[in-house]
Amino acid sequence: MSNEMENEVTLSVVGLGKLGFCTAVCLARAGYRVFGADSNKDYVDTLQANGPRFFEEGLSASFESVRDRLSVGVDTGNAVENSDVSFIIVPTPSKDDGAFSNKFVLNAIEDMAPALRKKNGRHIVNLVSTVSPGSCGKEILPFLEEKTGKQVGKELGFTYNPEFIAIGSVIRDLLNPDLVLIGESEKSAGQVLQQIYERVCDNAPRFCRTGIANAEIAKLAINCYCTMKISFANNLGDICSRVAGTDAGEICSILGHDSRIGGKYIKPGLGFGGPCFPRDNEAFMHFLENAGVTSDLQRAVVHINNRQMGRAVSRIKAAADHYGNRVALLGLAYKSGTYLTERSQQLDIARELGNMKPALDLSVYDPLASAEGPWRTAESLTSCVKGANVAVILTPWPEFGEAAWRDLLAEKHCIMDFWE
């Protein structure tokens, strides 16, 4: 694609959830004309009138700057007709066996198909939603060809392009990725995607272009390797809690300076949670077992992760037995920078401790996240910790690292920080 042609390319985004809408905004920020489509009319009406109602750092300001280049609506066919490349960014929920469901991907393709069928020019379909390995070749591509009557590699291009983003920093991650993974039906389709991202990204990421099946496995393998590092660090934390004079955090810092390991995700704390890491492990294990390959390593990662909650509850209960029963829990979100409590060990810990009422007098505070339970929900950090015997930092929000609130604790107290 020449520079002249690149400037004329228009894009569509099918699915305007947290990742879809952020992606649409980032594409428009790069100067592309973007047509967004989502089947939820009330949600689309809200986007058109007031912008996004969910929080992402930098999203609102970026959206305001691209309103003239980003259109949103419920007509998927119109979005496809007016674009050259379509990004499919819809949910792929986990099934009971751990594999991802392709239901919403197939629904999106069915909605796109009439417009794709009647288009004269070549169109590229770019699947961003994370799918289980083998999904594209076995189900998605055949369905796309059947519904459109067109052949992938000729009339249609197809790419699998899963993102590596974290909730709370989606805009930053989209604009500054370490790598851009592109599984391509043929090199020309992958080249179009690469040139789009070269214009979108503020940095100069590594482009990893490969076969579609390779990209499907690589997406899950990267995330599962990250969780392996997390569980390794937490296992070190368990070891050091039993060996006098040792510091797991310091040891992990040493490990991180070895270039073969690296410092990211190698820090003891609570277990991983959220909407991606747990289910990516489950999907990867399902894939491995179906392929007849042992999943022992990934099962160990999940086992270590799951036991972190019980270890934390035991430590907090022991501290309360010694210092007093007023306990302040700081953090419910599965990580700082987000309101999400999906698969949050912090929330699980709060519920477990709350069930010990009245033996424990529990108050809970989080700057963004909220959940109901057998505890007092504090309106502020200071009201949460005032008079507490045990203050527990469960989510490493920056304000919890400040010193001022510590003077409000009971005379007999302790502070437990699961991220030190």
C-alpha positions in Angstrom: 0.0 0.0 0.0 1.6 3.3 -1.1 1.6 6.4 1.1 -1.0 7.9 -1.2 -3.3 4.9 -0.9 -2.7 4.7 2.9 -4.0 8.3 3.3 -7.3 7.3 1.6 -7.9 4.1 3.7 -11.0 4.2 5.9 -11.5 1.9 8.8 -14.4 0.4 10.7 -14.6 -1.0 14.2 -17.3 -3.6 14.9 -17.9 -3.7 18.7 -17.4 -0.6 20.8 -16.8 -2.0 24.2 -13.9 -0.8 26.3 -11.2 -2.1 23.9 -13.2 -1.5 20.8 -14.0 2.1 21.5 -10.5 2.9 22.7 -9.1 1.3 19.5 -11.5 3.4 17.4 -10.4 6.6 19.1 -6.7 5.7 18.6 -7.3 5.0 14.9 -9.1 8.3 14.5 -6.3 10.1 16.5 -3.9 8.9 13.8 -6.0 10.7 11.1 -8.0 7.8 9.8 -11.7 8.2 9.1 -13.3 5.6 11.4 -16.8 4.2 11.4 -17.8 2.4 14.6 -20.7 0.0 15.0 -22.3 -1.6 18.0 -25.6 -3.5 18.3 -26.5 -1.9 21.6 -28.5 1.2 20.6 -28.8 2.7 24.1 -25.1 2.4 24.5 -24.4 4.0 21.1 -26.8 6.8 21.8 -24.9 7.5 25.0 -21.6 7.5 23.2 -22.9 9.9 20.6 -24.4 12.3 23.2 -21.9 12.2 26.0 -18.9 10.0 25.1 -17.7 7.0 27.0 -19.1 6.4 30.5 -16.3 4.1 31.5 -13.0 5.3 32.8 -9.7 5.0 30.9 -6.8 7.4 31.4 -6.7 9.8 28.5 -9.8 8.5 26.7 -12.2 11.4 27.2 -9.7 14.0 26.0 -8.7 11.9 23.0 -12.3 11.3 22.0 -13.1 15.0 22.1 -10.2 15.6 19.7 -11.4 13.1 17.1 -15.2 13.6 17.0 -15.0 14.9 13.4 -13.3 11.7 12.2 -15.1 9.1 14.3 -18.8 8.1 13.6 -20.6 5.6 15.8 -23.9 3.9 15.1 -25.7 0.6 15.1 -25.6 -0.1 11.3 -22.7 -2.6 10.9 -23.4 -2.8 7.1 -23.0 0.9 6.7 -19.7 0.9 8.6 -18.4 -1.9 6.4 -19.5 -0.3 3.2 -17.7 2.9 4.0 -14.4 1.3 5.0 -11.5 -0.7 3.6 -10.5 -2.5 6.7 -12.8 -3.7 9.5 -11.6 -4.4 13.1 -13.8 -7.0 14.9 -13.5 -6.3 18.6 -16.3 -8.2 20.4 -16.4 -10.4 23.5 -15.3 -14.0 23.4 -16.6 -15.2 26.8 -15.2 -18.4 28.4 -17.2 -21.6 28.1 -17.5 -24.2 30.9 -14.5 -26.1 29.5 -12.3 -23.0 29.5 -12.3 -22.5 25.8 -13.4 -19.2 24.3 -16.8 -18.9 22.7 -16.8 -17.6 19.1 -20.5 -16.8 19.2 -20.2 -13.0 19.1 -17.4 -13.1 16.5 -19.7 -15.2 14.2 -22.6 -12.8 14.9 -20.4 -9.9 13.9 -19.4 -11.6 10.6 -23.0 -12.4 9.9 -23.9 -8.7 10.3 -21.0 -7.7 8.1 -21.6 -10.3 5.4 -24.3 -8.6 3.2 -22.1 -5.5 2.9 -19.0 -7.6 2.2 -20.8 -9.7 -0.4 -21.8 -6.7 -2.5 -18.6 -4.8 -2.2 -16.5 -4.6 -5.4 -13.2 -3.7 -3.9 -11.0 -5.9 -1.7 -11.8 -5.7 2.0 -9.6 -6.8 4.9 -11.3 -8.3 8.0 -9.1 -7.9 11.1 -10.0 -10.0 14.1 -8.8 -8.4 17.3 -10.9 -10.4 19.8 -8.8 -13.2 21.5 -9.9 -16.7 20.3 -8.8 -20.2 21.2 -6.0 -21.7 19.0 -7.5 -23.3 15.9 -10.6 -21.1 15.9 -9.8 -19.1 12.8 -8.9 -22.1 10.6 -11.6 -24.5 11.8 -14.6 -22.1 12.3 -14.2 -18.4 11.7 -12.6 -18.4 8.2 -15.0 -21.0 6.7 -17.9 -19.1 8.2 -16.7 -15.8 6.7 -16.3 -17.4 3.2 -19.7 -19.2 3.4 -21.6 -16.0 4.5 -19.9 -13.7 2.0 -19.4 -16.0 -0.9 -15.9 -14.7 -1.2 -12.5 -16.4 -0.8 -10.0 -15.3 1.8 -6.7 -14.5 0.1 -8.4 -13.3 -3.1 -11.5 -11.1 -2.6 -11.0 -10.9 1.1 -7.9 -10.4 3.3 -7.9 -11.7 6.9 -5.7 -11.0 9.8 -5.7 -12.0 13.4 -4.4 -9.2 15.5 -5.0 -9.6 19.3 -3.9 -6.7 21.4 -1.8 -6.7 24.6 -3.4 -4.1 26.7 -4.2 -3.6 30.4 -7.4 -2.2 31.7 -6.7 1.3 33.1 -3.9 2.0 30.6 -5.6 0.9 27.3 -4.9 4.2 25.4 -1.2 4.2 26.5 -0.8 0.5 25.7 -2.4 0.9 22.2 -0.2 3.8 21.3 3.0 2.4 22.8 3.0 -1.4 22.4 6.0 -3.6 22.9 5.0 -5.6 19.9 2.2 -5.7 17.3 1.2 -9.3 16.6 -0.3 -9.9 13.1 -1.4 -13.3 11.9 -2.0 -12.9 8.2 -3.9 -14.8 5.5 -1.3 -13.5 3.1 1.5 -11.0 3.2 -0.4 -8.2 1.5 -3.1 -8.2 4.2 -0.5 -8.2 7.0 1.3 -5.3 5.3 -1.8 -3.2 5.3 -2.2 -3.8 9.0 1.4 -3.0 9.7 1.2 0.3 7.9 -1.9 1.3 9.8 -0.2 0.6 13.1 3.0 2.4 12.0 0.8 5.5 11.7 -1.2 4.9 14.9 1.7 4.0 17.4 3.7 6.8 19.0 6.7 4.4 19.5 8.3 2.1 17.0 7.1 -1.4 18.1 8.4 -4.7 16.9 6.0 -6.1 14.3 5.6 -9.9 14.6 3.9 -11.1 11.4 3.3 -14.8 11.2 0.7 -17.4 10.3 -2.7 -17.2 11.8 -2.4 -20.4 13.9 1.0 -19.2 15.2 -0.6 -15.9 16.3 -3.5 -17.7 18.1 -1.0 -19.7 20.2 1.4 -16.7 20.7 -1.3 -14.5 22.2 -2.2 -17.0 24.9 1.4 -18.1 25.4 2.6 -14.6 26.1 0.0 -13.9 28.8 0.4 -17.4 30.3 4.2 -16.8 30.5 3.5 -13.5 32.4 1.3 -15.3 34.9 4.0 -18.0 35.3 6.4 -15.2 36.5 3.7 -13.9 38.9 3.2 -17.3 40.4 7.0 -17.9 40.6 7.4 -14.6 42.5 4.5 -15.5 44.8 6.0 -19.0 45.5 9.2 -17.2 46.5 7.2 -15.1 48.8 5.8 -18.2 50.4 9.4 -19.6 50.8 10.7 -16.4 52.3 7.9 -16.2 54.8 9.3 -19.4 56.3 13.0 -18.5 56.2 14.1 -15.9 58.7 16.1 -13.0 57.4 15.0 -13.3 53.8 13.1 -10.7 51.6 11.2 -12.0 48.6 10.9 -8.5 47.1 14.6 -8.0 47.2 15.3 -11.4 45.7 12.8 -10.8 42.9 14.5 -7.5 42.2 17.8 -9.3 41.8 16.1 -11.8 39.4 14.7 -9.0 37.4 18.1 -7.6 36.6 19.0 -10.8 34.7 18.1 -10.1 31.0 17.0 -13.7 30.6 14.2 -13.0 33.1 13.4 -9.3 33.1 11.8 -7.2 35.9 8.2 -7.2 34.7 5.7 -9.3 36.6 8.4 -10.7 38.9 7.2 -9.2 42.2 5.5 -11.0 45.1 2.0 -9.9 46.0 -1.5 -11.2 45.6 -2.4 -13.5 42.8 -3.4 -12.3 39.3 -7.0 -11.6 38.5 -9.1 -9.5 36.1 -10.8 -10.3 32.8 -7.8 -11.7 31.0 -5.1 -13.6 32.8 -7.2 -16.2 34.6 -9.3 -17.1 31.6 -6.3 -17.1 29.2 -4.7 -19.8 31.4 -7.9 -21.8 31.3 -8.2 -21.5 27.6 -4.5 -22.4 27.1 -4.9 -25.5 29.3 -8.0 -26.6 27.3 -6.0 -26.2 24.1 -3.0 -28.1 25.4 -5.1 -31.0 26.7 -7.1 -31.3 23.4 -3.7 -31.4 21.6 -2.6 -34.2 23.9 0.1 -32.1 25.5 0.7 -31.9 29.3 -0.7 -28.8 31.0 1.1 -29.5 34.3 3.1 -26.3 34.2 0.1 -24.1 33.7 -1.9 -26.0 36.3 0.9 -25.3 38.8 0.7 -21.6 37.9 -3.0 -21.6 38.6 -2.7 -23.7 41.8 -0.1 -21.3 43.2 -2.3 -18.3 42.2 -5.4 -19.7 43.8 -3.8 -20.4 47.2 -2.7 -16.7 47.5 -6.1 -15.7 48.8 -6.1 -18.2 51.6 -2.6 -17.3 52.6 -3.6 -13.6 52.8 -6.7 -14.3 54.8 -4.7 -16.3 57.3 -2.1 -13.6 57.8 -4.7 -10.8 58.2 -6.7 -12.9 60.7 -3.5 -13.6 62.7 -2.7 -9.9 62.8 -6.2 -9.1 64.0 -5.9 -11.7 66.8 -2.8 -10.0 68.0 -3.5 -6.2 67.4 -7.3 -6.0 67.6 -10.3 -6.8 65.5 -10.8 -3.5 63.7 -9.6 -4.2 60.2 -9.3 -1.7 57.3 -9.0 -3.2 53.8 -7.6 -0.8 51.2 -8.5 -1.9 47.7 -11.1 -4.1 46.0 -10.1 -3.7 42.3 -7.9 -6.5 41.0 -5.2 -3.8 40.3 -4.8 -0.1 40.6 -6.1 2.2 37.8 -9.4 0.4 37.3 -12.8 0.0 38.9 -13.0 -3.7 37.8 -13.4 -6.4 40.4 -13.7 -9.3 38.0 -11.8 -12.4 39.4 -10.3 -10.0 42.0 -8.5 -11.7 44.9 -8.9 -8.5 46.8 -12.7 -8.9 46.7 -12.5 -12.6 47.6 -10.4 -11.7 50.6 -12.9 -9.0 51.7 -15.8 -11.5 51.4 -13.9 -14.2 53.4 -13.0 -11.8 56.2 -16.5 -10.3 56.1 -18.0 -13.7 56.8 -16.0 -13.7 60.1 -18.2 -10.9 61.5 -18.7 -10.1 64.4 -15.3 -11.5 65.3 -13.8 -9.0 62.9 -15.0 -5.4 62.4 -14.3 -4.7 58.8 -14.2 -1.4 56.8 -13.3 -1.3 53.1 -12.2 1.5 50.7 -11.2 1.7 47.1 -10.9 4.9 45.0 -12.8 3.5 42.0 -14.1 0.0 42.7 -17.2 -0.8 44.7 -18.9 -4.0 45.8 -21.5 -4.9 48.5 -20.6 -7.2 51.3 -20.6 -7.8 55.0 -18.5 -4.7 55.7 -18.7 -0.9 56.1 -17.9 0.8 52.8 -15.9 3.9 53.6 -16.3 7.1 51.6 -12.6 8.0 52.0 -9.2 6.6 52.9 -9.1 8.5 56.2 -12.6 7.3 57.3 -11.6 3.7 56.5 -8.4 3.6 58.5 -9.5 5.8 61.5 -9.1 3.7 64.7 -8.2 0.5 62.8 -5.9 -2.0 64.4 -4.9 -3.6 61.2 -4.6 -1.7 57.9 -4.2 -3.9 54.8 -3.0 -2.6 51.4 -4.6 -5.1 49.0 -4.5 -3.0 45.8 -1.4 -0.8 45.3 -3.1 2.6 44.6 -0.5 5.4 44.9 -2.5 7.2 47.6 -2.1 4.1 49.9 1.7 4.6 49.8 1.4 8.1 51.4 2.2 8.5 55.1 -0.4 10.9 56.4 -3.2 8.4 57.0 -1.0 6.1 59.2 -1.4 8.5 62.1 -5.1 7.8 62.2 -4.7 4.2 63.2 -5.4 2.9 66.7 -2.5 3.1 69.1 -2.0 -0.7 68.9 -1.8 -1.4 65.2 0.0 -2.9 62.3 0.1 -2.2 58.5 0.2 -5.0 56.1 1.2 -4.2 52.5 1.0 -7.2 50.2 3.0 -5.4 47.5 6.1 -4.6 49.5 
